[in-house]
Amino acid sequence: MSLAVVTGGAGSIGAVIARRLADAGHRVCVADLDPDRARAVAAELPGEHVSFGGDLSDEPTVIELARTVDALAPVTVLVNAAGISPKGPAGKLEIDEIDASGLMAVLRANTVGPFLVSTHLARQMPTDGTASIVNILSIATRMATGGRRDAVFPPFIPSASHYAASKAALHNLQVSMCRELAPRRIRVNGVAPGFIATAMNRNIADGERASVVRQIPLGRAGTPEDVADAVEFLAGPRASYITGAVLDVNGGWLPA
Ligand SMILES: NC(=O)c1ccc[n+]([C@@H]2O[C@H](COP(=O)([O-])OP(=O)(O)OC[C@H]3O[C@@H](n4cnc5c(N)ncnc54)[C@H](O)[C@@H]3O)[C@@H](O)[C@H]2O)c1
């Protein structure tokens, strides 16, 4: 049986992706900074699954993850869903509220971590065309952030500038990886959610939340299930000729 590794698998979106991949027949490794929540998510999945706890932006920890999963089964799916999106007491952090250590922490979690996990696990993925990587990017990858809270265009996105930059850097790495891993027949794609109702957004001020939902043509926040649908498609055989793509899951929030 093949293995699907979901980083951030104990989080709101990651846990739903883990469940979806388990339902699709994968054995799942739920990997997360929080070992207890990772264990709990794995235990609730139907069938035999595993968990891994540790900071996946730390290379020795990533090497340990690679060793652990290598002993279990070939990894055919990696979903990089681990990430952080720091908020302030008033919601979105402004540029003047971000210092060097805040910037580095976000780049480490959202860019360095997925890069390390992808490169280490790709070394042991099968080269028969069955393996793929899906990064959870963000609408902020292309739109950056900022703008007026009553804006329609450019849209007001309640993520901070360092978050947007970290996801843009991950997207750029994804493009290189899709080309460099293509000879090994490993596909690398991304899903770019818009505004998803999760714990990550719980500190957004009510006014910001209303402003965002007003901008979304489909008139609602997304759900982790909406994101999991896109991940399942990109990770699976029906996407066998798709690599380097980004699938927007945002209710039409992003202008063409
Ligand atoms: N919620 C949204 O609106 C939204 C929008 C766009 C993109 N995203 C992205 O989707 C992904 C999941 O977000 P979520 O809303 O489920 O957030 P969440 O906070 O519920 O989950 C994130 C998970 O990542 C884990 N994590 C963070 N840093 C880690 C590290 N260094 N090593 C291992 N695990 C780590 C956390 O412990 C947490 O369980 C993130 O990458 C996020 O940036 C979310």
The ligand as a Tripos MOL2 file, in Angstrom:
@<TRIPOS>MOLECULE
LIG
   44    48     1     0     0
SMALL
NO_CHARGES

@<TRIPOS>ATOM
      1 N1         -7.3230   29.0720    6.5020 N.am      1 LIG1
      2 C1         -7.1980   29.7820    5.3830 C.2       1 LIG1
      3 O1         -7.9990   30.6840    5.0820 O.2       1 LIG1
      4 C2         -6.0530   29.5090    4.4640 C.ar      1 LIG1
      5 C3         -6.0090   30.2280    3.2600 C.ar      1 LIG1
      6 C4         -4.9590   29.9980    2.3800 C.ar      1 LIG1
      7 C5         -3.9900   29.0840    2.7080 C.ar      1 LIG1
      8 N2         -4.0490   28.4140    3.8840 N.ar      1 LIG1
      9 C6         -2.9670   27.4610    4.1660 C.3       1 LIG1
     10 O2         -3.5250   26.1920    4.4400 O.3       1 LIG1
     11 C7         -2.6510   25.4800    5.3260 C.3       1 LIG1
     12 C8         -3.4580   24.9490    6.5110 C.3       1 LIG1
     13 O3         -4.0530   26.0450    7.1840 O.3       1 LIG1
     14 P1         -5.1560   25.8760    8.3240 P.3       1 LIG1
     15 O4         -6.1390   26.9610    8.1330 O.co2     1 LIG1
     16 O5         -5.6010   24.4630    8.3860 O.co2     1 LIG1
     17 O6         -4.2930   26.2540    9.5910 O.3       1 LIG1
     18 P2         -4.1050   25.4790   10.9850 P.3       1 LIG1
     19 O7         -3.3870   26.4490   11.8610 O.co2     1 LIG1
     20 O8         -5.3900   24.9020   11.4520 O.co2     1 LIG1
     21 O9         -3.1350   24.2810   10.5910 O.3       1 LIG1
     22 C9         -1.7610   24.4360   10.3470 C.3       1 LIG1
     23 C10        -1.0390   23.2500   10.9440 C.3       1 LIG1
     24 O10         0.3500   23.3390   10.5930 O.3       1 LIG1
     25 C11         1.0980   22.9420   11.7200 C.3       1 LIG1
     26 N3          2.4430   23.5110   11.6460 N.ar      1 LIG1
     27 C12         2.7780   24.8300   11.6580 C.ar      1 LIG1
     28 N4          4.1180   24.9680   11.6110 N.ar      1 LIG1
     29 C13         4.6320   23.7030   11.5390 C.ar      1 LIG1
     30 C14         5.9520   23.1830   11.4930 C.ar      1 LIG1
     31 N5          7.0280   23.9980   11.4990 N.pl3     1 LIG1
     32 N6          6.1190   21.8430   11.4550 N.ar      1 LIG1
     33 C15         5.0470   21.0120   11.4650 C.ar      1 LIG1
     34 N7          3.7720   21.4460   11.5160 N.ar      1 LIG1
     35 C16         3.5660   22.7840   11.5680 C.ar      1 LIG1
     36 C17         0.3210   23.4620   12.9300 C.3       1 LIG1
     37 O11         0.6620   22.7750   14.1150 O.3       1 LIG1
     38 C18        -1.1150   23.2350   12.4870 C.3       1 LIG1
     39 O12        -1.6130   21.9740   12.9380 O.3       1 LIG1
     40 C19        -1.5500   26.4650    5.7310 C.3       1 LIG1
     41 O13        -0.4060   26.2230    4.9430 O.3       1 LIG1
     42 C20        -2.1600   27.8050    5.3990 C.3       1 LIG1
     43 O14        -1.1700   28.7660    5.1510 O.3       1 LIG1
     44 C21        -5.0560   28.5990    4.7830 C.ar      1 LIG1
@<TRIPOS>BOND
     1     1     2 1
     2     2     3 2
     3     2     4 1
     4     4     5 ar
     5     4    44 ar
     6     5     6 ar
     7     6     7 ar
     8     7     8 ar
     9     8     9 1
    10     8    44 ar
    11     9    10 1
    12     9    42 1
    13    10    11 1
    14    11    12 1
    15    11    40 1
    16    12    13 1
    17    13    14 1
    18    14    15 2
    19    14    16 1
    20    14    17 1
    21    17    18 1
    22    18    19 2
    23    18    20 1
    24    18    21 1
    25    21    22 1
    26    22    23 1
    27    23    24 1
    28    23    38 1
    29    24    25 1
    30    25    26 1
    31    25    36 1
    32    26    27 ar
    33    26    35 ar
    34    27    28 ar
    35    28    29 ar
    36    29    30 ar
    37    29    35 ar
    38    30    31 1
    39    30    32 ar
    40    32    33 ar
    41    33    34 ar
    42    34    35 ar
    43    36    37 1
    44    36    38 1
    45    38    39 1
    46    40    41 1
    47    40    42 1
    48    42    43 1
@<TRIPOS>SUBSTRUCTURE
     1 LIG1         1 GROUP 0 **** ****
